[in-house]
Amino acid sequence: MTTMTALPGYDADGAELDALVDQVLGTRPRPIDWARLEEPELSEQWEALDTWVRWLVTRYCLDHREIPPCWAEHGDLIAHSRCAAEHHL
């Protein structure tokens, strides 16, 4: 397991860094740190991602060769879908 360390010039608990990120992003959604999600937010994010992938498949007429129904069982498709969904917002 990786231990997070404070960035130079910022407090160890990350509050100052969080404030800076809020200032930079404004009202835009923050990136999701999937590794730190816990229930029930983890289930909510998976449901939202599944909804987005279904929208993507329908919107762009993708078939099972591009996004198979079992996409959530493939790490590379999960990673690409998460990135695409976050950037689409």
N, C-alpha and C positions, 0 to 999 in steps of 0.2 A: 504494500500500500504506500502511495506517495504522500509525503508530509508536505503540507503547504507552508511556505515561509513568507514572512512579510516582505514586501518590496522596499528597497531602500527609500527612506524619506516618508514612509507611511506607517501608521500604527499596526501593531501585530494582529489586532482583531479584524482589520480590514475595513473598519467604518469610514475612515478618511478616503480610502480607495473607492469604496462603494459610493460615497458622496460625489467623488470626481466622475465616476462612470455615469451617475445620474445627471450630473451637470452636462456632460458631453452628449449623452443620448437624448436628454430631454424627455419627451413623451413617447419616443420610439420604444418598442419592446426590447428588453434586454435579452441577450442570448441565453438559452437554457443550458444549465450545467447538469446534464442528465446523470452524471456520476454521483451527484449529491442529492438527487431527488429522493424523497421518501413518500410512502403512501399517506394520504390519498392523491397527492399531487402527481406522483409517478403514473398512476392509472389514468388520471385526467389528461396528462400530456400524451400518453400512448393513444388514448381515444382521439384526441385532437389530431395527432399525426396520421392515424388511420383515416380519419375523415378527410384530411388534406390530400392524402395519397389517392383516395377514391375520387376526389374532385379532379385531381391531376389526370388520372386515367380517363375519366369521362370527358374533361375539357379538351384534351389533346388526342382523343381517340387512340389511346395506347392499347396494345394488346399484350397477351401473356408473354410474348417474347421480350418486350421492353420492361414491363413490371408484372411479374408473375403474381398470382393470388397469394402465394406463400412468401411475399417480399419480406415480411416481418421475421422470417427465419434465416435471413441472409444478412450478415453483418455489414457487407458493403452497401447493400440496398438501404439498410436502416440508416447508415451514416450519410449517404447521399440524399436520402429523403429528408432527414432532419435538417441538413444544411440548406437544401432547396426550400423547404417549408419556412425556415427562419428568415431566409433572404427574400422570400416572396412577400412576407408581411411588410 
